[in-house]
Amino acid sequence: MYVDLASREPRPTTTYTIAKDDRERLQRQFGSIGGIHQPLGPHEAWRVRLADGASHATAIMYQSGKLVIAGHAPAFDQAVAIAEAVGKAVAAKRPSPAPSTAAPVQAPSENEPHIGTDEAGKGDFFGPLVTAGVYVDERTAQLLRALGVRDSKLVSDRELRGLARNIRDVVEDDKRAVIIVAPKRYNELYKQMRSEGKNLNTLLAWAHTRAIEDLIGHGLTPKFILSDQFGDKRYIENRLMVDTRLSGVPVIQMHRAEADVGVAAASILARDAFLGWLEQAGKRLGLTVPKGASPKVIQTGKLLVGRMGADGLKDYAKVSFKTMNQIVPGSGPVA
């Protein structure tokens, strides 16, 4: 099926607070412009899908009074125009909120049923971006601790490969997920997201959410989702609200989240998949593919460019990195 992308302009997910007395009226207004009601997710009061040509937008009203709108213009713009007409009226009657005095984020006990996510390859010129998610409960958490599972950055590559095998033995297939975004796909996604005014955090959120969606698709019901801090947690929250209907599950992002055994297990599985990809790529190329962005990386990059050209490097490297300029001077990011 052909879709005219020129008539579908991406828009950032937008959130409003709607007064209780206005929620039903807003729902009727969405219905009056052709909105189609959809099945509800957890904590949702109603959910409406709007269409305008090739564009679609979803408006979700939560029982808390939060309205989330996501999608593409012009359908998105229509939904926002209606919501803002209501939102402005509410804002005029609403006093200014008191200054926030939020306490530092603290993760709940790792023995609580939850999903931990982490990534590998984010800062490596060669190789994929890999995200992993692991669902743990009290029993699994204790088993993983007994196996010595900890932050992958504290483990040698050799020990990590063994720990990854042990994790796969302990954690059932439907309770772990590994998403490998190969360099070619990474370069395509990065180029697309940059053209939409988005950044690496958006790509990371997309990849983390893919792992979470895989686990949720198996019917798992975590009490919270925990990942390392890589940007505003709304990057993940907004995708979960629209894509997996998990808005009722707290999304916690914090520095040094790998202290949690679920995140630590995810970090090991992600790193193991990354290392495995490099090994296989090395066999195809007949050389060792180096990690990181060291002088050895630049040397290998120049060797491969001489062999297959700069365009061929897209299958093995994240060519949007500044490292590309050191390999092919003056080329600039080519993704």
Buried (B, 14 or more C-beta within 10 A) or exposed (E): EEEEEEEBEBBEBBBBEBBEEBBEEBBEBBBEBEBEEEEBBEBBBBBBBBBBEBBBBBBBBBEEBBBBBBBBBBBBBBBBEBBEEBBEEBEEEEEEEEEEEEEEEEBEEBBBBBBBBBBBBBEBBBBBBBBBBBBBBEEBBBBBBEBEBBBBEEBEEEEBBBBBEBBBEBBEEEBBBBBBBBBBEBBBBBBEBBEEEBEBBBBBBBBBBBBBBBBBEEEBEBEBBBBBEBBEBBBBBBBBBBBBBBBBBBBBBBEEBBEBBBBBBBBBBBBBBBBBBBEEBBEEBEEEBBBEBEEEBBEBBBEBBEEBEBEEBBBBBBBBBEBBEBBBEEEEBBB
